[in-house]
Amino acid sequence: MKRLHLLSYAKLNLVLRVVGRREDGYHLLQSLFCAIDLADEIELAAIPRGIELEAPRELGPPEGNLAFRAAQALLGEDGPGVRIVLRKRIPVGAGLGGGSSDAAAVLAGLNLLFGLGKSQAELMQLGARLGADVPFFLGRSPAWVEGIGERLTSLDLPVSFVFLVAVPPFACPTAEVYRVYDALGIPPSPAGPVPHLPPFPNDLWPAAVALQPALLRLRAVLETLPSLGVGMSGSGSALFAAFSSEEAAREALHDLQNKLDAHLWIARPVERGYKILG
């Protein structure tokens, strides 16, 4: 039986600007995406027909899972079958892109497993129909992402930070955060070039805090650390602090143990949104 084992990595939004809104209601963004080595694990195994998904029950029915939908979109009804085993490590509803990353890894993995011969551009085009963040995970990191996520520019920008990622025990649903953002009447930011880092600005921060005020305390604690800066990924709820070395990040992690009601990870940048292990 043909099998493939992959990692699907999380991402951080090191910059997120809301620069406008389309007539159909979609918000226009400029964002600096950076893939990090916090990862889900995916196993793909060829079966005669159909798509099977083994995943944590809390993710809901298979048909709604992006990994399942990616396989469905790529293989079609008459293509080969696959069994997908998804082991989640990336928290759900935290703005870390885990679902989109899983979809991208499945597209890339199935393309290799079955020798489908799809180009990266073709996979990205298919991924964009599944979700705005999916194309990023199929390309190089970091990337400057614009529009609703469909315009990507890979950057020759070394990201030398080590991140302490903090995820509280609550989610910030993206649709809800944008609803609050609109209700707050926050004016759009002017579009501009990729800014220097740090700081790590995120225009959705006021809306995320209005939805989940506990984020204020979490950020306040992170800002007491001797970091290079603190930011929020996507629409939250994950926050991060950037450090110049792994040693500094690990010292901060040690200092925060048992002081925060949050899961903590040390994460490093990676060059692509997925990795094929074999």
PyMOL commands that set and color helices and strands:
alter all, ss='L'
color gray80, all
select helices_A, chain A and resi 57-59+62-64+66-75+98-113+120-130+134-138+174-184+205-211+214-222+246-256
alter helices_A, ss='H'
color red, helices_A
select strands_A, chain A and resi 3-21+27-47+51-54+81-87+143-147+151-154+162-167+229-232+239-243+263-267+274-276
alter strands_A, ss='S'
color yellow, strands_A
deselect
rebuild
show_as cartoon
